[in-house]
Amino acid sequence: MTAYTVSAILEGYRVEETIHAVSIHHAIKIMKAKYGNSARNIYVLN
């Protein structure tokens, strides 16, 4: 597993979080599962 820095807008604030995932798409899915519909504009910094 690789550590990815995932960025998203949560309640108007840009949040960056390190997530361990298999791929970039998996990291985005984990972020969506964690924050649900409140997360917007999710992308991975590498």
Steps between C-alpha positions, in 0.01 A plus 500: 500500500611852423440820696309759294418856597134555418353848485131591526274790585308433822247761615679774308854415613774323303615195697800279420528155652748215458327175409659158448348337191577265213443757225401861443141399428488294818623801703221716355241231581626482860469880533145489359406218737645685798330837442204413276321776312667778700830444309528694175770540235707200610841444341831330581830687538803293414 
